[in-house]
Amino acid sequence: MQVILTLKHVIVVDDDVDIFDPKDVFWAMVTRVQADKDIFIVPDAFSYPLDRTSRNGVTAKIGIDATKPLDRKDEFERVSWLDIDLQRYLGNKKIILMSTNAMRRCMSLFLIF
């Protein structure tokens, strides 16, 4: 990370992750990173002179290895979900899908009555 001064944060992912989709990169970080083994910090690295967080052109840089562990690659394959018809399993019960306000994009609440 010393070679490119403007590069301050690096996340490495496998080829099954879409690097142009932030949600996909975040998914890789959440499911494949062990903080004590896969995150490293380079202190006192040279920085881009206009980086306001640096001190006289010196800053810390971070690298995150969000790849599958080499010795357990087969355990980290993506799971594909089957589409199901909830009405088939619930019969005449009504299904209301409500998004929670705080976690609108991440979580949904199912009300069945």
N, C-alpha and C positions, 0 to 999 in steps of 0.2 A: 504494500500500500504506500510505500515511500515514492514510487515512481511517478504516479499521477497525483499531483498536489491537490487537485479539486476533489479527489475521491476520498470520502470520509467514512462511508458506511457501505459494507459489501455483504450481500447475501448470496450464497451459492446454493443452487437447487438442481435437481435432476431434470432430465429431459421430459418427464411426464408433467412438469409444472409449466404453466403458461406465464412466462416472465412479464408479459404485458398486462396481466390481470392481477392487480394488487391483492384481491381476495384469495387467489390461488397461491401466491407467494406467502401470504399470511397463513394459509392452511398448511403449507409445507413447514413453516416455522413452528406452528402449534403442534403438529403431529410428528415431527422428526427431530426436533432440537432438544438436547439435554443441556441445560445452561452450564453445568460444570465441565462439560466435555466439548461442546460445539460452539461456544462463544469465546472469542479472544479479543483482547484490547491491546493496541499498540500505543503506549504512552509517549509523549514528547516527540511526535512525528511532525515533519515539516508540513505546512498547510498552505493553502492558497492565501495570498496576502490580504485579500478582501473578505476573508472569513471572519465575521465579527465575533465568533466564539473563541478564536485563537488568541494567544498571547504572543505578540511579536512574531507571528507566523508559525507558532508551535501549538499543536493541538493533540488530542487523543483520537485514534481511529479504531473502528470496530469491525470485526469479521464474524459472520454467522454461517455456520455450515448446516444448511437445512436439507442435506442429501440423505438418502437412505443409508443406514449403517451397512458397511461392506459385508460384514459377517452375517447379516440378517436381512438382506435385500428382499428375499421372497416373502417376508412377513409384512412388508410395507407396500404392497400393491394396493391400488385404489379399489374401493368397493363400489360396485354399481348396484343401484337400488331398483327394484322392480316397481312399476307403477301398479297401484292397487285401487280398487273401487271400494271406498269406505262404506258406501251405501249397501253394498253386498253383504258386508259383515255386521252392519249396525241395524239393518232392517228399516223400520219406519222412523227411527230417531233422526232428529234434525242435527245437522252439523253446522256450526258457526265458526269460522276462522277469523280470529281477531289478532292483529299485530299489537304487541305491547309497545307502549309509547317510548320507553327508554331504550329498548333493544329492537327497534322496528325491523332492522335488516337481518338480525341474527337469530331471533327467536320468535316463534309463533305459539299462540295459546289456543288449544282446541277445546271448545265447549260442546259437550255432548249431552243432550237431554231428551 
